[in-house]
Amino acid sequence: MDPVRNPYAPGAGQRPPELAGRGRELDVFDIVLERIARGRPERSLMLTGLRGVGKTVLLNTLRSQAINRLWGTGKIEARPDQSLRRPIAAALHMAVRELAPRHRAPDRIDAFLGVLRAFAQRTAPTARGAAAPKLRDRWQPGIDVPASSGRADSGDIEIDLVELLTDAAGVAADVGTGVAVFIDEMQDLGAEDVSALCAACHELSQLGAPLIVVGAGLPHLPAVLSAAKSYSERLFRYQRIDRLDRLAADQALCAPAAREEVEYEQKALDLLYEKSGGYPYFVQAYGKATWDHAPRSPITAADVRVAAPEAEAELAVGFFGSRFERATPAEREYMRAMATLSLVQAEDDGGRDDMDAAVPTAEIARTLGRKPASLSPARDALIKKGLIYSGERGTVAFTVPHFGRYLRTQPS
């Protein structure tokens, strides 16, 4: 069939042509926005899940919902080596710029921008004898007003962030709307920044201020938040984003095809679900390859079998291989042991080869004939690189679905 008309989109964070299986999350967010608009108390949201389940796509869709309700919005992607101060300042700058044209007091906007500039340019107090931050490391926002003094500029990120978000919420309240800050890869925030964000959300919740944080991260994000503040378990509404069920996966494939007047045979859909496991990224990857190889409608199981090697080769390079290459030899050895044990664990639990079960770190050490303490550097590095996570104490699992199966096909 015509590859130009191919409707599938297996891209990082790229919205699929049919956002199937996420209706519940969209409805929940609509309720959150409406409750806040009516002055009702509501919690910020945290989306968690493996890579490839569509967290970034969903985060962008929720942002669109907020924009449609005339909220001020800003989005950032957390990085392990970057402080929260600059990116969240940039996100709030964007959010308030969206609200400014509807605000009847320009001086109020300028006052907030002065606080924002002071917050962005302030650094944590340096130890005696430590070098001051270099000029190139200081953010120079496109703000015409001078930095204010005495508000959000203490250098303590927790104090400053509470004051900054409170002021941003006040601007939104003036125009009868709200502010939503969206944070992707939230598990990569530093411990101090996570603590500050929790404290700010706690304060905003108590005040009933119209500002919420919507975060997205790997499955261990709740543990990261809980380690920062004990009350974080009650502070946020957690939503686990998982793979699509069979009905939603079929919809993700069939709805875009139907708009191009193309159909699938039932056996083709059966095989596509078996291959993709229902993971949204894989659904798009197999759908795209199958479309390009199918000669005509309806698409058959034979078409899927012919196309599958191409989809798998592309995933092996772009989705799995790029991550595998980032690991050191010691880290790869650790992951290979995980892959072997996860298959055994999945089989013992009645699972399949496409389900990578969490495995005990003690078992990994036993398999490699090493002491657990000697493997800690490799484990910690893999967690920092986002290749594995620890959902429960003493266990680890892959952050990427099907990664264990991929490793089991690679030569030692």
Helices and strands as residue ranges (DSSP letters): G 3-5, H 23-37, E 44-48, H 55-68, E 72-77, H 85-99, G 100-102, H 106-121, G 135-137, H 157-174, E 179-184, G 186-188, H 191-207, E 211-217, H 221-228, H 232-235, E 236-240, H 246-259, H 266-276, H 280-293, H 301-315, I 316-321, H 322-325, H 329-348, E 359-360, H 361-368, H 372-384, E 388-389, E 395-398, H 403-408
